[in-house]
């Protein structure tokens, strides 16, 4: 009888152990799914961060282009202003030469 009781005890222990193994297996599967979800969430987070960085880079590039265009416009205006001043200087020099010739002619006329 003690052997039957011993077998029943072992059978109950085996069943309890099988139930425990089943529960552990379910927990492992659950934890694995959490890890998988965590990896997907991290991947999405990385994508969002990357998209934000790309947007910031696009904005910085647009601003740099706008500044470059503005500087080019300023440079063009400066060059045009210098060209105009040089033309005015050339005109003034020509007028001065004309006046000097005129003065020489008048001096020549006065001397004679």
Residue pairs with C-beta under 8 A, 6 or more apart in sequence:
none
